Amino acid sequence: MTLPKFILGDNTEHPNAIFVIHTEFPRFIINLENDEVEWFEDFDEEDRKELEQETEYAIKMATQFYDNEIEKYEE
């Protein structure tokens, strides 16, 4: 099975939260309610600087994905 790069998620235990799951490296879930990120990867200090740049871009793309999905629902 091929997973999409981003998946929207919600949970009744967190009624105000909207989660975007990033399925490619570096894998993470971001809670768009408070921008909290939970990582599925373990990072070495050597890799941290490079991953910070990639992560910043991935989080920006996750937010853009959410905005695009919401626009589709509103149409």
C-alpha positions, 0 to 999 in steps of 0.5 A, a space after each residue: 500500500 502506498 500512503 499519502 504524504 499527509 493524513 488528517 486526523 482527529 480524536 474525540 478525546 481532543 475535540 479542538 485538536 486537528 492532527 496532520 500526520 506526515 508519513 515520510 521521513 522525518 515522520 511526525 504528527 503535528 497538532 494544529 491547535 497548538 503546533 505541538 509536534 510528536 516525532 516517530 524518529 530518533 535524531 542524532 545530534 549530528 543530523 539535528 541541524 539538517 533535519 531542522 531545516 527539513 522539518 521546518 519545510 515539512 511542517 509548513 507543507 503540513 499546514 498548507 495541506 490542511 488549508 487546502 483540504 479545508 478549502 475542498 470541504 467548504 466548496 
